[in-house]
Amino acid sequence: MLISDVVEVQVHYKEEVRNMGADDKMENAGEKLGGKAKEAAGKLTDNERLEAEGKGDQTKADLKGAGEKLKDAFKKE
């Protein structure tokens, strides 16, 4: 294996990791938005369970987002 092959593999890997991070962030944003919608629907229908589930979904998305930020901090070299 040549050095140029190794460099090419490293660049491809970093791009793949970066793309996965963006996908995860978009998924988390969608989950948070869904949680807000559930919470609002729960409030409108006076359904405490649905409202709590929506808040839980938002918290879950926030925790995943914090994990993504932590991973990003360690990725920077």
Long-range contacts (C-beta under 8 A, 24 or more apart in sequence): 17-75, 21-68, 21-71, 21-72, 21-75, 24-64, 24-68, 25-65, 25-68, 28-61, 28-64, 28-65, 28-68, 29-61, 31-57, 31-60, 31-61, 31-64, 32-57, 32-58, 32-61, 32-62, 32-65, 35-59, 35-60, 35-61
